[in-house]
Amino acid sequence: MKILYDHQIFGTQKYGGISRYFFQLIKHLHNTKATYELSLKYSKNAYILNDPGFSVKEDIKTDGLFGYKFRGSARLLDILGRLSIVNNPRVDNVNNTIDRLKSSDFDIFHPTAYGDYFSPHLKRPFVLTVYDMIHEVFLDNPLERSYKDLIARKKALINMASHIIAISENTKRDIIRMCNVDAGKVTVIYLANSLESAKTEEIDLPVPDNYILFVGDRHAYKNFEFFVTSIGSLLKKNTDLFLVCAGSKNFTPKEISVFEKLNITSQVIYFPFIDDNVLINLYRRAICFVFPTLYEGFGIPVLEAFACDCPAVISNTSSLPEVAGDAGMYFDPEDTSSIFESIEKVIHGPEIRKEMINKGRDRLKNFSWDKCARETVSVYEGVL
């Protein structure tokens, strides 16, 4: 059984949960009955580029098309990935998905994102992974209205797919409710942690001794500004306590104005994503990890915290209780007092932290990429 994966997410994300999921899924297929082809030659994705098992380049070498080495934008990488330009002498042997789809030299197609470019060319069944229904849930938010085209395209693909993989029971319920899909068409397969904390040495980082950690993007549904406002008095009360935010983008002017208004600017620190070793050390040294999000399809950072012996103080919403079980300290992400009290209880409770760390280690045993790959192959077999 041969699976074809496409280029989409690896041209969009340098780091991120979806690209990490497909990277790990593909790597762990070697323990199953499935083989694969990844229709990808050029990428901006760090996981793919740093793994010698993948023959993928970052530089696009051209002669006459651009006239120089070009590190492509997401749009350019998508064009090169999908269009039938494999025989264009100006481009260095571009592997493209459409030519692979036309060949039908595979059993199942598994797209890595919600682009529908493949539908006119596909003659084989396809499986679609749905990570969350965030845009649909928050459609009334002005920031989410720009995703209407994506929402429509995603719903069409959900209806067209031979089978749907949801990454949590919560996501499955949302798919069924919002897309009127039969429950039998949706299989839940959990993700896993990718941080190998035990193999990583301690490194010096320019961060304070006492900090709580926020990881990831700070989009509206991540609830970052409300979270910061909720802990403003906690930071002022504990002047040696800091908030370290590890992410792909520095603070916006609006976020900085929030810090200034709360008089906590000197206690909020941005730390850029560099690599997994840095992220592991950030988790290890933190008093706790805080995840104030309003909605998650799964919540990989929770498992990352568990893997690094970092207590996780998290929202009681969507998929997070499903993933963290009894190992998390929960709060209502829309209640200032709930956020404040939960974090304060953990930072001033060494015995509580110790118990949470032990429970996190146990909880982590329920998730693995080998299990994810095996269950995914079972879905492929069911479709065939």
N, C-alpha and C positions, 0 to 999 in steps of 0.2 A: 504494500500500500504506500503510494507516494503522495505527499502533501505539497502543494505549492503555496508559499507565502509571498506576499507582495512587498513593495518598497515603501509604502506610504508613511508609516510612523517613524521609520529610520531616517527619513529626510526632514521630518518635522521636529523631533525631539533630540536634543543633545543628551539630556538626562530626563527621566520621567518614568512614572509607574507603568504606562502602557508599553513603552519600548523595552523596559526591563522585563516585563511579563513575556513578551514574544521572544526576547533574547534568551531568557531562561527556558521557556517552553521548547524552543528549537534545540538548544544545547542538550536538554534532557531526553530528547526523542531517541537517543542512542540506546537507552535502556528499554525500548519498546519494539514493537514489530513494524513501526512506521519508518520510512525514509522521507527526506524532504528536499525541496529546492527553494532557495530564497532568491527571488528575482531582484537582485540588488547589486550594483557595482559601486555607486558613489553614495556617501552618507555623511551626515554631521553627527551621528550618534556615537557617544563615547564608549558605550558597552561593546558595540560591534567593532569599532576601530581599534580598541585596545585588546581584542581577543584574536590571537593568531589563527584560530580555527576558522575565521571568516576572511575570505579574499575580497575585502571591500576597501576602497580608497576614499580619502577626503579630498584630494586635489583632482579637479577635472582637467585632464590634459587635452588641449585642443590645438588644432592647426588651422588658422583661418577663420574659425567660428568666433573666437574671442581674441585669439592672438597671444594668450598668456595663460598661466595656471590660474584657475579660478576656483575659489572656495564658495560653492553655490549657496544661494538662498534656498529656503524651503520650497519656494515656487519653482525654481529652476530644477532642483533635485526631483520634484514630482514630475515635471515635464519629461526630463531625461529618463525617469523610471518607467513611465507609462507609454510614451509614444513610440511608434514603429520607426525608429531612426537607427536601427542596429547596423545597417549597411552604409550609413552616411560616413564617407571617408574623413570628414572633418572632426568626427567624434571618436574617441578611443574605445571601440568595441562596447558600446553601451548595452548592458542587459536590460531588456524592457519587458514589462509584464504583459502587455497586449500580445506580443509575439508568442510568449509562452502560453497564454490562454488559447490562442488560435491553434497551437500545436496539439492541445488536449493530451499531452504526454504526462499525465498525472491523474490521480483518482479524485482528489478533493482540493478545492481552493479555499484558503483561509485568509481573507484580507485583514490587514493590520489596522485599518481605520475605516471611516465611513464614506470614503469616496466611491461613487457608483460608476466610474469610468469603465469598469469591466463588464457591466451587465450585457451590452450588445455582443460581446465576444465569447461569453462563457457557455460551454457546452457540458460542463461537469457540475455536480452538486457543490454548494459552498456552505461553509459553517461560519457564523458570525459571532464574535465575542462582543457582548454589551457590558461595558464597565460600570455604567451608572446611567441615571436619568436626570442628571443635575439640571441641564438646560430646560427640560420639560417641567421639573418641579418648580423652578424659579423663573418661569416665563414671564410672570408679572413684574419682575425686576427689570427696570430699564436697561441695565447692563447686559441682560440675557436676551433681549429682543432681537439683537443682531444675529442670533443663532437660528432664526426661523427656517432658513433654507437647510441648514444642517439637520434640524429636527425633522423636517419633512423627508429628507434623503435617508436619514437613519430609520425612520418608521417604514419607508418603502423597502429598505434592505431587510429589516426584521421580518416583514411579510414575505419577501422573496426567498429568504434563506431556507436551506433544507433543515437546519437545526440552529438553535441559539444556545450559546454558553453564557450564563450569567455568573458573575464572580462573587455573588452573595445571595442568600435567600431574600434579603431586602430588595436587591436589584431585580430579582425574578418577580417578586410581587409587583413592583413598579412597572415592569415590562407588560405583565399580564393585564394590569389595570389600565395602563395608558395606551396600549397598542392592541388590545382585544385579541391577545394571542392565547392559543390553547396551552394549558400548563404542561402538557406532554411534549411540547416542542421546545421546552426550555430546561436545560440541565445546569445545576449549580456546581461549579468547580472552583474551589478556593485557590487563591494565590499563596505565596510564601515569602519568606525573608531571604534576601540575597547578601546580607552583610556577614562576612566571616570574621566575627570579632575575635575568636580564639586565635586566629592566625595573624592578627594585626598587632604590631608593637606600639607601645605608647610613644607619642610624638609631642613635642612642644607646640602649643598653639597660643596665639596672642589673644587669649580670652581670660576673663577674671576667674577667681577661685570659686565664687558662688554665683551660679546662674541657673535659671530655668530656660529650657530650650524649645524654640518653635522651629519647625522644619517645613520647607516647601513654599509653594506659591501663596500669595495673599489675596486671591480673588475674593469677590464680595461674599460668596457663600462660605469662604474659609473663616469669616467672622473675626478677622484680625483686629480691626479698629475697636470693635466692641470689647473684645478680650483685653486689649491694652488699657482701655478706659476702666475696665473692671478691676485691673490689678494696679492701677496707678497709685492708689493709697497704700497698697502692700509694698511697693517699691520705695515710696517715700518713708514708710515706717521702718524699712530695713535698708538703710543706705548702702550696705555692702552687698546687696542682692541686685543681680542684673538679669536682663532678658536678652538672650542671644538668638538672633533670627538667621538661620541658615537657609539661603535661597538663591535663585538664579538672577534676581534683580534687586538692586539697591532700593532703599526707601523712596517713596514718592514724596513730592512736596506736601501733599495732603496728609500723609502719614507723619511727616516731620512736624507739621503744624499741630497734630494731635499730641505728639510727645511734648512739644513746647507748651501747649496749653496745660498739660498735666504736670509740667515742671520735672520731667523724668528723662529729658533728652540724653543726658550723660550716662544713664543706666540702660539704654536700649542700644544694642550693637548689632550691626549687620555683618554676617560672615558669608562670603560667596561659596557656592559649591565648587569644590576642586576635584575631589575624588572620594571613593568610598572609605579610604583609610582616614581621611580627615573627618568624614561624617561619623565614623565609628568612634573616634576619639572625642568628638563633640558630645555624642550620646553618653559615653563612659563617664565623662567628667561632670555632666549636668546633675544637679540635684534632682530634677525630674524633667520629663518631656510633657509638654502641654499641647493638646490637639482640640482647639475650640470650635472646630468646623460644624456647620449646620447640617451638612450632608456629605456622605462618602459612599462610593460604590463598594469599597472594601476597607481600605485603610492600612496600606503597607507600612507606613511609619510606626504604627503601633507594634507590629512584629519586629521592626528594626530596633525599637526601644527595648523590647523584651530580650532580643539577641545580645544587646550591649549592656544588660543589667541596669537599665535606666527605668525607674518607676514611671508609669504612664498615667497622666491625669487627663481625662478625655471626656468629650461630649457623650451624653446618653442617647444619641440620636442615630437614625438610619442603621447602617451595618456595624457600627462600632461595638455595641454590646455582644453582637454575634461573633465578632472576631476576638475581642479581648476577654470575654467570659468574666470570671471572678478575679482576673489579674489586674483590672484597671480600677482607678478611682474616678468615679463618674460625677459629672455636674450637668446642670441645665445650661446650655450654651446661650440662652437668651435671658438668663437671670444673673445679674451682677453679683449678688450675694452668694449664690451657689458656686460661681467660678472662684470668687475670692476665698471662701471658706474651704473649698476642696484643696486648692493649692496651698493655702496656709497650713492646713492640717498635715500635708505631706512634707513641706519644707521644714517644719518644726517637729516632725515625728520620725526619728531615726529607726525606731522599731517598725513603724508602719512601712517605711521604705524597704526595709529588709524583707518584710513579709511579701510586699508587692514584687520585689525582685525574684523571690523564690517561686511565687505563683506564675510570674511571667515566663520563667524558664520552663515550667511544666506546660503552660499553655502553648508554647512554641512547638512542642512535640506534635501537635495536631496538624501542622502545616509543613509541606515540603514540595519542592519543585518536581521531584521524582513522582510523587503522588499526583500532582497537577498534570504532568505529562501522560501518565498512565490513564487517568480518567478522561483526558482529552482524546487519546487514541481510542478509547472505548466509544466515545461519541462518534468519531470518524467511522468506526466499524459498524455502528448502528445505522448510520446514514447509508453506507454501502449495502 
